[in-house]
Amino acid sequence: MSIEDRLAELKITLPQAAAPVAAYVPVVISGNVAYVSGQLPFVNGELVKGRLGESVPLDDGVAAARACGLMILAQLKAALGSLDRVEQVIKLGAFISSTADFQDQPRIANGASELMADVFGDAGKHARSAVGVPVLPLGAAVEVDAIVAIRD
């Protein structure tokens, strides 16, 4: 089954790949590895802002991480032409804007991690870091970047 067919089966429509907001490119390909810059969470066209443990409920944080994952997929599709070129999701880095006493960063990051496994199966299972930070660009609640092995 193609990844496009899998997305349709999961009733997933990818967003338009977002333009960079600073001096970087969304995806860099070096050899057979794609490095995807940190992606912010847009849900229904709106940036999810705030901090976990303060103004953002846990479920909204998980949804925000999933939205970051969807944007990673959109960026990969734009750069590669087809998500069928993804061989393996190697690593996700999840940055969660959170209060000092918030400790569920891994649960929030699961929003992106579970999406990758749903879309790519075993090839979507990856190494990961989930880090709490005091602030993210534009006041975003979550940011996720990715390292992905690709086929020629």
ABEGO torsion letter per residue (X at the ends): XBAAAAAAAAGBBBBBBBBBABBBBABBBBEABBBBBBBBBBBGGBBBBEBBGBABBAAAAAAAAAAAAAAAAAAAAAAAGBAAABABBABBBBBBBBBAABAAAAAAAAAAAAAAAAAAEAAABBBBBBBBBABBBGGBABBBBBBBBBBX
